[in-house]
Amino acid sequence: MPDCTLTIGLYLESIPEEAYGYVLNNEEEGWDRGIALHDPREYIAGKNMITSTLGDRPWKAWADDNLETGTAPVKEWFHVTAVFRQGGECAVYVNGVKSDYTSIGNNSDGLPYLIVGRKLDRPNHWADAWIKEVKV
């Protein structure tokens, strides 16, 4: 899936300390394509910042003065869309609002399938969330 658009409707129950908040993933090697709701690692913009995996790590999608827009809301329904274009602009949308920052797609082709709910081989890459709908 070098070029794809991933959309997911979610209700985030909580942000557990031990979880990395991945809800969609197509990772073959490196980071490829996916959506994460929170990630406690230092290079992510904020603990509950919605981001997308692209290239060598999750990329910061929201400016520091606009963190409220890109923050994963807890105890309410919301939609996240990630647009991936190999060699082109990639962006994240939360409830229809485009991210402040974009990235240029430069990934492997990814897996021939999409993983919903977490990363396949990482037991701590999950989110405490209800998933209402997924579209590819």
Backbone hydrogen bonds, N-H to C=O, Kabsch-Sander energy under -0.5 kcal/mol:
donor,donor_aa,acceptor,acceptor_aa,energy
4,C,84,F,-1.9
5,T,136,V,-0.6
6,L,82,A,-2.8
7,T,135,K,-2.5
8,I,80,V,-2.4
9,G,133,E,-2.2
10,L,78,F,-3.1
11,Y,130,W,-1.9
12,L,73,P,-0.5
12,L,76,E,-0.7
13,E,11,Y,-0.6
13,E,128,D,-2.8
14,S,128,D,-1.0
19,A,16,P,-1.2
20,Y,124,N,-2.2
21,G,126,W,-2.3
23,V,35,I,-2.6
24,L,35,I,-1.4
25,N,115,I,-1.9
26,N,33,R,-2.5
31,W,55,G,-1.2
34,G,53,T,-0.7
35,I,24,L,-2.2
36,A,51,T,-2.1
37,L,21,G,-3.4
39,D,46,G,-0.5
39,D,47,K,-0.9
44,I,41,R,-1.7
49,M,46,G,-1.8
50,I,70,G,-3.1
51,T,36,A,-2.6
52,S,59,W,-0.7
53,T,34,G,-1.3
54,L,52,S,-0.6
54,L,57,R,-1.1
57,R,54,L,-0.9
59,W,52,S,-1.9
61,A,59,W,-0.5
66,N,63,A,-2.1
67,L,64,D,-0.8
69,T,66,N,-0.6
70,G,66,N,-1.1
71,T,67,L,-0.5
71,T,68,E,-0.8
72,A,48,N,-3.0
75,K,12,L,-3.2
78,F,10,L,-2.2
80,V,8,I,-2.5
81,T,93,Y,-2.5
82,A,6,L,-2.8
83,V,91,A,-2.8
84,F,4,C,-3.2
84,F,82,A,-0.5
87,G,105,G,-2.8
88,G,85,R,-2.6
90,C,103,S,-2.7
91,A,83,V,-1.4
93,Y,81,T,-3.1
94,V,97,V,-2.1
95,N,79,H,-2.6
95,N,93,Y,-0.5
97,V,94,V,-2.0
98,K,96,G,-0.6
99,S,92,V,-2.5
100,D,61,A,-0.9
101,Y,61,A,-2.3
103,S,90,C,-1.9
105,G,85,R,-0.9
105,G,88,G,-2.5
105,G,103,S,-0.5
111,L,26,N,-1.6
115,I,25,N,-3.4
116,V,114,L,-0.5
117,G,23,V,-2.9
119,K,125,H,-1.1
122,R,119,K,-1.0
125,H,122,R,-1.6
126,W,124,N,-1.0
127,A,117,G,-0.8
128,D,14,S,-0.5
129,A,127,A,-1.7
130,W,11,Y,-2.5
132,K,9,G,-2.5
132,K,130,W,-0.6
133,E,9,G,-0.7
135,K,7,T,-2.6
